């Protein structure tokens, strides 16, 4: 992918030209050689990724920094800083969160390994080198010390989240393949005994499409390469196939099903580029190769930097030599991922996402313009409809979400308790009076240019409910009765008619509205109105049946 390589090289040169200005060059500072991040923090993990990029440029004949004495010196002081920053026991810290951290040590070593392996290749082969090879020996020695010391620390270390296991195991397995030290292999096996948490849909446990899917895929690829066991590539294939259905019409990734910090964050798929390219080449998968080309095109259009991939193109020259000009992402599909509790639907310029177990149970996106839907309630301790089931209904050309909310009241104890203090009583011993119920039945059906959402409520009557339609702020809203600016944190009740919200060249219509009360704040414990959206409310009292039509329509301005 010579064209891709050229962009990656340019990006890496540009990145190095900028990041060197954030290196601490005051030799009296405890952070001498490190790099300040955007928050002003200096830590070894951040320095490692800068070192890797600088080594890539320093050893690349096509880079403006090839053989640069200034860059060589900066790499040297940065490696010395990393050595000082590594704990005596081998661990690295994530200084704003985790200390003596096996997982963060793994992430640090993972960032250093490509540069180390490339230097190792140069020193142990007859390959020509753009610099005097003897100058690389101190780099290799420093990196070997960091890797071995960190690897020994990770053996028997702990973790917080699912992806941490695979990060640690993959680095340990790679260290075993490099050193032949059986303790690294046994250390990896201790984590691998739990088995990979990627389900048949291709979803990892954290459902982190914008973040940790990439971490897991990277770890599985490393495990496959280091161990020679191709079974580790299977979850990567499943996840990358699934991710093709998570690309929105504006080329971002749908992240609102994540259980991690990427939930609801606008993320583009550039981080998946190397995974699609490597897996596409290794397994001759045209779909993955087309995705890699498309992602690079997205990076160019969105001006996203791809600097971190340069070292991999140098480590694996076949990535440069392989050529494929075809691009292609899926734009027409409807997939129900049952284990993950999500439906992803895409029809060209618009998409819909239906979620089980989430208050925001529906997202409808036209281009780069999105509306989400909730049903708010105040029924005993319950505040929102959160579907207990999500099932396909072929005859309705759609999907049904159901939930039954049950009310309850404590009953008095039969006998006196050993305290009259309510807060000291064991409330779990009380009998309860169960009932009444609030029953939701929501049918979402695909129609031309959009979807219909049929909402039916049964059970307890007279309860005020609200349907919340949260449109991206900065839009303009119109109906036959009003024109309004969709400011951040704003909202209104639409009593009737169809509301059309427009942002740029994309618009979404919703209706017909219904407004039979103005109780939209909800009971205590309700989520606040979305601060980055303008919310349109449709309101009524149970029991009712309404159908709300969401349509992708041409923008008005």
C-alpha positions in Angstrom: 0.0 0.0 0.0 2.5 2.6 -1.2 0.0 5.4 -1.2 -1.0 4.6 2.3 2.6 4.4 3.3 3.3 7.8 1.9 0.5 9.4 3.9 1.6 7.6 7.1 5.2 8.8 6.6 4.1 12.4 6.1 1.9 12.2 9.2 4.7 10.7 11.3 7.2 13.4 10.2 4.7 16.1 11.0 3.9 14.5 14.3 7.5 14.3 15.3 8.1 17.9 14.2 5.4 19.0 16.7 5.9 16.6 19.6 9.6 17.4 20.1 8.5 20.8 21.4 6.8 19.1 24.3 9.8 17.2 25.4 11.3 18.2 28.7 14.9 19.3 28.0 15.7 20.8 31.3 18.3 18.3 32.7 17.6 19.4 36.3 14.0 18.2 36.0 12.9 14.9 37.3 11.0 14.6 34.0 14.0 15.2 31.8 13.5 13.4 28.5 9.8 12.9 29.0 6.9 14.6 27.1 4.1 16.8 28.4 0.7 15.7 27.3 -2.3 18.0 26.7 -2.9 18.1 30.4 0.6 18.9 31.3 1.3 15.4 32.7 4.6 13.6 32.0 4.6 9.8 32.3 6.6 6.9 30.7 3.6 5.5 28.8 3.2 8.7 26.7 7.0 8.9 26.2 7.1 5.4 24.9 4.8 6.2 22.0 6.8 9.3 21.1 10.0 7.3 21.2 8.5 4.7 18.8 7.5 7.3 16.3 10.9 9.1 16.6 12.7 5.8 16.0 10.5 5.1 13.0 11.5 8.4 11.5 15.1 8.2 12.5 15.5 4.8 10.8 13.4 5.5 7.7 15.3 6.6 4.6 12.3 8.5 3.3 11.9 10.6 6.4 13.2 14.1 6.8 14.6 12.9 10.2 16.5 9.9 8.9 19.9 9.9 10.7 19.2 13.2 12.5 21.6 13.7 15.4 18.9 15.9 17.2 16.4 13.1 17.0 19.0 10.5 18.1 19.8 12.6 21.2 16.1 13.1 21.9 15.4 9.3 21.7 18.4 8.7 24.0 17.2 11.0 26.8 13.6 9.8 26.4 14.7 6.1 26.8 16.7 7.2 29.9 13.6 8.9 31.3 11.5 5.7 30.6 14.1 3.6 32.4 14.0 5.9 35.4 10.2 6.0 35.3 9.8 2.2 35.5 9.3 1.0 39.0 12.1 -1.0 40.7 9.7 -4.0 40.6 9.2 -3.6 36.8 5.8 -2.0 36.8 4.7 1.1 35.0 2.0 3.4 36.4 -0.9 5.2 34.8 -0.3 8.2 37.0 -3.8 9.5 37.1 -5.4 6.1 37.9 -3.4 2.9 38.3 -0.2 2.2 40.1 2.0 -1.0 40.0 -0.3 -1.8 37.1 0.1 -5.0 35.2 -2.2 -3.8 32.4 -0.6 -0.4 32.0 2.8 -2.1 32.0 1.5 -4.3 29.1 0.3 -1.3 27.2 3.7 0.4 27.7 5.6 -2.7 26.5 3.2 -3.2 23.6 4.0 0.3 22.4 7.8 -0.3 22.7 7.9 -3.8 21.1 7.6 -2.8 17.4 10.5 -0.4 17.6 12.5 -2.9 19.6 11.8 -5.7 17.0 12.7 -3.5 14.1 16.1 -2.5 15.7 16.6 -6.2 16.6 16.0 -7.2 13.0 18.5 -4.6 11.7 21.2 -5.6 14.2 20.8 -9.3 13.7 20.5 -9.4 9.9 22.4 -8.4 6.8 19.8 -5.7 6.0 21.3 -2.4 5.2 20.7 0.3 7.8 20.5 4.1 7.1 22.7 4.8 10.2 25.7 3.2 11.8 24.4 0.0 13.4 26.6 0.5 16.5 24.5 3.6 17.3 21.5 1.4 17.8 23.0 -0.9 20.4 22.3 1.4 23.3 18.7 1.7 22.2 18.4 -2.1 22.0 20.0 -2.6 25.5 17.7 0.0 27.1 14.6 -1.5 25.5 15.5 -5.0 26.3 16.0 -4.0 30.0 12.6 -2.3 30.0 10.8 -5.3 28.3 12.3 -8.0 30.4 11.9 -6.2 33.7 8.3 -5.3 32.8 7.5 -8.8 31.6 8.6 -10.3 34.9 6.5 -7.9 36.8 3.4 -8.8 34.7 3.7 -12.5 35.6 1.0 -13.1 38.3 -0.2 -9.5 38.1 -3.8 -8.4 38.3 -6.2 -6.5 36.2 -9.4 -4.4 36.4 -11.2 -4.9 33.1 -11.7 -7.7 30.5 -9.3 -6.3 27.9 -6.5 -6.1 30.4 -6.1 -9.9 30.5 -5.4 -10.1 26.8 -3.0 -7.1 26.8 -0.9 -8.8 29.5 -1.1 -12.3 28.0 -0.2 -11.1 24.5 2.9 -9.2 25.6 4.0 -12.1 27.8 3.6 -14.5 24.8 5.6 -12.2 22.6 8.4 -12.0 25.2 8.4 -15.8 25.3 8.8 -15.9 21.5 11.7 -13.5 21.7 13.6 -14.8 24.8 12.5 -18.5 25.1 12.0 -17.9 28.8 9.3 -20.4 29.9 8.2 -18.2 32.8 6.7 -15.7 30.2 4.8 -18.5 28.5 3.4 -19.8 31.8 2.5 -16.3 32.8 0.5 -15.8 29.6 -1.3 -19.2 30.0 -2.5 -18.2 33.4 -4.6 -15.5 31.8 -5.6 -17.4 28.7 -7.2 -20.2 30.8 -10.3 -18.0 31.1 -11.0 -18.2 27.3 -11.7 -15.3 25.0 -14.8 -13.2 25.7 -15.6 -12.5 22.1 -19.1 -13.9 21.3 -20.4 -15.3 18.1 -21.6 -11.9 17.0 -18.0 -10.7 17.2 -18.7 -8.6 20.3 -16.2 -8.5 23.2 -17.6 -8.2 26.7 -17.0 -4.4 27.0 -18.9 -3.7 23.7 -16.4 -0.9 23.2 -16.6 -0.3 19.4 -14.8 3.0 19.8 -12.0 1.8 22.0 -11.3 -1.6 23.5 -12.4 -3.7 20.5 -9.1 -2.4 18.9 -7.1 -3.3 22.0 -8.6 -6.8 22.1 -8.0 -7.4 18.4 -4.4 -6.2 18.6 -3.8 -8.6 21.5 -5.4 -11.5 19.7 -3.3 -10.8 16.6 -0.1 -10.6 18.7 -1.0 -13.9 20.5 -1.6 -15.6 17.1 1.7 -14.3 15.7 3.8 -15.1 18.8 2.3 -18.5 19.5 1.8 -19.7 15.9 -1.8 -20.7 16.9 -4.2 -19.4 14.2 -7.2 -19.9 16.5 -6.4 -16.5 18.1 -7.3 -14.8 14.8 -10.9 -16.1 14.8 -12.3 -13.5 17.3 -10.5 -10.8 15.3 -12.2 -12.0 12.1 -15.6 -12.0 13.9 -15.1 -8.5 15.4 -13.9 -6.9 12.2 -16.8 -8.3 10.3 -19.2 -7.0 13.0 -17.5 -3.6 13.0 -18.3 -3.2 9.3 -22.0 -2.8 10.4 -21.1 -0.2 13.1 -20.0 2.5 10.6 -22.5 5.4 10.5 -23.5 7.5 7.4 -21.1 10.2 8.5 -18.3 7.6 8.6 -18.0 7.6 12.4 -18.5 4.6 14.6 -21.7 3.9 16.6 -20.6 3.9 20.2 -23.8 4.2 22.2 -23.8 0.5 23.1 -20.5 0.6 24.8 -20.0 -0.1 28.5 -16.8 2.0 28.6 -15.7 5.6 28.4 -16.2 5.7 24.6 -19.9 5.5 25.0 -21.6 8.3 23.0 -18.2 9.7 21.8 -17.7 10.7 18.2 -15.0 8.3 17.0 -13.7 7.5 13.5 -12.4 4.1 12.5 -8.8 5.0 11.7 -7.6 2.9 14.7 -8.8 -0.2 12.9 -6.8 0.4 9.8 -3.9 -1.8 10.5 -6.1 -4.6 11.8 -8.1 -4.7 8.6 -5.0 -4.4 6.4 -3.0 -7.1 8.2 -5.9 -9.5 8.5 -6.9 -8.8 4.9 -3.4 -9.7 3.6 -2.9 -12.6 5.9 -6.2 -14.3 5.0 -6.7 -12.9 1.5 -9.9 -11.3 2.6 -11.1 -8.7 0.0 -13.7 -7.3 2.3 -11.1 -6.4 5.0 -8.8 -5.0 2.4 -11.5 -2.9 1.0 -12.3 -1.7 4.5 -8.6 -0.8 5.0 -8.6 1.3 1.9 -11.8 3.0 2.9 -10.5 3.8 6.3 -7.4 5.4 4.8 -9.7 7.5 2.6 -11.7 8.5 5.7 -8.4 9.5 7.4 -7.5 11.7 4.4 -11.0 13.3 4.2 -11.2 14.0 8.0 -7.5 15.0 8.2 -6.8 12.2 10.8 -3.2 11.5 11.6 -2.0 8.0 11.0 1.5 8.5 12.4 1.5 5.5 14.7 1.5 3.0 11.9 4.8 3.9 10.3 6.9 1.5 12.5 4.6 -1.4 11.5 5.2 -0.7 7.8 8.9 -0.8 8.5 8.7 -3.9 10.6 6.6 -5.7 7.9 7.6 -4.4 4.5 4.9 -6.6 2.9 2.4 -4.0 4.0 4.1 -1.5 1.7 4.6 -3.9 -1.2 1.0 -5.1 -1.2 -1.3 -3.1 -3.5 -5.1 -2.9 -3.6 -7.0 0.1 -4.9 -10.5 -1.1 -4.1 -12.5 0.6 -1.4 -15.8 -0.4 0.1 -17.8 -0.3 3.3 -21.2 -1.8 3.9 -24.0 0.7 3.5 -27.1 -1.5 3.2 -27.9 -4.1 5.9 -30.0 -5.0 8.9 -28.2 -7.1 11.6 -29.6 -8.3 14.9 -26.8 -9.1 17.3 -28.8 -11.1 19.9 -26.1 -11.6 22.5 -25.2 -8.0 22.4 -28.8 -6.8 22.5 -28.5 -4.5 19.5 -29.9 -4.1 16.0 -27.9 -2.2 13.5 -29.8 -1.0 10.3 -28.2 1.0 7.5 -29.8 2.2 4.3 -27.5 4.5 2.5 -27.6 7.9 4.1 -29.4 6.9 7.2 -29.1 4.3 10.0 -31.0 3.1 13.0 -29.8 1.4 16.1 -32.1 -0.4 18.5 -30.8 -1.3 22.0 -32.0 -3.7 24.6 -31.6 -2.7 28.2 -30.8 1.0 27.6 -33.0 4.0 28.4 -31.9 5.5 25.1 -33.4 2.5 23.2 -33.3 4.0 19.7 -30.9 6.1 17.7 -31.8 7.4 14.2 -29.0 9.1 12.2 -29.3 10.8 8.8 -25.8 11.8 7.5 -24.1 13.4 10.5 -27.4 14.4 12.2 -28.8 12.2 15.0 -31.9 11.9 17.2 -32.2 9.5 20.1 -35.4 8.3 21.8 -36.3 7.5 25.4 -39.6 6.9 27.2 -39.6 8.6 30.6 -41.8 7.5 33.5 -42.3 8.0 37.2 -43.6 4.7 38.4 -42.5 3.7 41.9 -38.6 3.5 41.6 -38.7 3.1 37.8 -37.7 6.1 35.6 -37.3 4.9 32.0 -38.5 2.2 29.7 -35.5 -0.2 29.3 -36.4 -3.1 27.2 -36.2 -6.5 28.8 -36.5 -8.3 25.5 -35.6 -7.5 21.8 -37.1 -9.9 19.3 -37.4 -9.9 15.5 -40.9 -9.8 14.1 -40.6 -10.6 10.4 -44.3 -10.1 9.7 -44.0 -6.5 10.9 -40.7 -6.0 9.1 -39.2 -4.9 12.4 -38.3 -5.6 16.0 -40.3 -5.7 19.2 -39.1 -4.4 22.6 -41.0 -5.3 25.7 -40.8 -4.5 29.4 -43.1 -4.9 32.4 -42.3 -2.7 35.3 -43.6 -3.8 38.7 -44.5 -1.6 41.6 -44.2 -2.7 45.3 -44.6 -1.5 48.8 -43.0 -2.7 52.1 -45.3 -4.3 54.6 -44.9 -3.9 58.4 -42.8 -6.5 60.3 -44.8 -9.1 62.1 -42.7 -8.7 65.2 -41.0 -5.8 66.9 -37.4 -5.3 65.8 -34.3 -4.8 68.0 -34.3 -1.1 66.9 -36.7 1.6 66.1 -34.2 3.4 63.8 -35.4 2.9 60.3 -31.9 3.0 58.9 -30.7 0.2 61.2 -33.5 -2.1 60.4 -32.9 -5.0 58.0 -35.3 -4.0 55.3 -34.5 -7.2 53.3 -36.5 -9.2 55.9 -39.7 -7.3 55.2 -42.5 -8.8 53.1 -43.6 -6.8 50.1 -47.0 -6.0 48.6 -46.5 -6.5 44.9 -48.2 -4.5 42.2 -49.5 -2.7 40.1 -47.7 -3.1 36.7 -46.8 -0.7 33.9 -46.4 -2.6 30.6 -44.6 -1.4 27.5 -44.8 -2.9 24.1 -42.7 -1.0 21.4 -42.6 -2.1 17.8 -40.0 -0.6 15.5 -40.7 -1.3 11.8 -38.7 -0.4 8.8 -40.5 1.7 6.2 -39.4 3.7 3.1 -36.9 6.5 4.1 -37.0 5.6 7.8 -38.8 3.8 10.6 -42.1 3.7 12.5 -42.1 3.4 16.3 -45.4 2.1 17.7 -45.6 2.6 21.4 -48.3 0.8 23.4 -48.7 1.0 27.2 -51.0 -1.1 29.4 -51.4 -1.9 33.1 -51.7 1.1 35.4 -53.6 4.0 33.9 -53.4 7.8 34.5 -49.6 7.8 34.7 -47.9 10.7 32.9 -45.3 9.5 30.4 -43.1 11.4 28.0 -41.3 10.4 24.8 -38.0 12.2 24.6 -36.5 13.0 21.2 -33.0 14.4 21.7 -31.8 16.0 18.5 -28.2 17.2 18.1 -28.0 20.8 19.1 -27.4 23.4 16.5 -30.4 22.4 14.4 -33.5 24.3 13.4 -36.9 22.8 14.1 -40.1 23.5 12.1 -43.7 22.4 12.1 -46.8 24.0 10.6 -47.1 25.9 13.9 -43.6 27.1 14.8 -39.9 27.6 13.9 -37.4 27.2 16.7 -33.6 27.1 17.1 -32.4 23.9 18.6 -30.0 25.3 21.2 -28.0 23.1 23.6 -30.0 22.0 26.6 -33.2 23.4 25.2 -36.5 21.7 24.9 -40.2 21.9 24.1 -43.4 19.9 24.0 -44.9 19.4 20.6 -48.7 19.1 21.0 -49.4 17.9 17.5 -48.2 17.9 13.9 -44.8 16.7 12.5 -41.6 18.3 13.6 -38.8 18.5 11.1 -35.3 19.1 12.5 -32.6 20.3 10.1 -28.9 20.6 10.5 -26.8 21.4 7.4 -27.9 19.3 4.5 -29.5 16.6 6.6 -33.0 16.6 8.2 -35.1 14.2 10.3 -38.8 14.5 10.7 -40.7 13.1 13.7 -44.4 12.9 14.3 -47.3 13.2 14.7 -46.7 14.8 18.1 -48.9 14.6 21.1 -48.8 16.9 24.1 -51.3 16.3 26.8 -49.2 17.6 29.8 -46.0 19.5 30.5 -44.5 17.1 33.1 -41.1 16.6 31.3 -38.5 16.9 34.1 -39.4 13.5 35.6 -39.3 12.3 39.2 -36.1 12.5 41.2 -33.6 10.1 39.9 -34.5 10.8 36.2 -31.7 11.7 33.9 -31.2 15.4 33.2 -32.2 16.8 29.8 -29.3 16.1 27.4 -27.0 19.1 27.6 -25.6 18.7 24.1 -29.0 18.3 22.5 -32.4 20.0 21.9 -35.2 17.7 23.2 -38.6 17.5 21.8 -41.2 15.9 24.1 -44.3 14.0 23.1 -46.5 13.5 26.3 -49.5 11.6 27.3 -51.1 9.5 30.1 -51.2 5.8 30.3 -52.8 3.7 28.8 -52.2 4.8 25.2 -51.1 3.7 21.8 -49.1 6.1 19.5 -47.0 5.6 16.4 -44.1 8.0 15.8 -42.7 8.2 12.3 -39.0 9.0 11.9 -37.9 9.9 8.4 -34.7 10.9 6.7 -35.6 13.9 4.6 -33.6 16.4 2.5 -32.1 19.3 4.5 -33.6 22.7 4.1 -30.4 24.8 4.5 
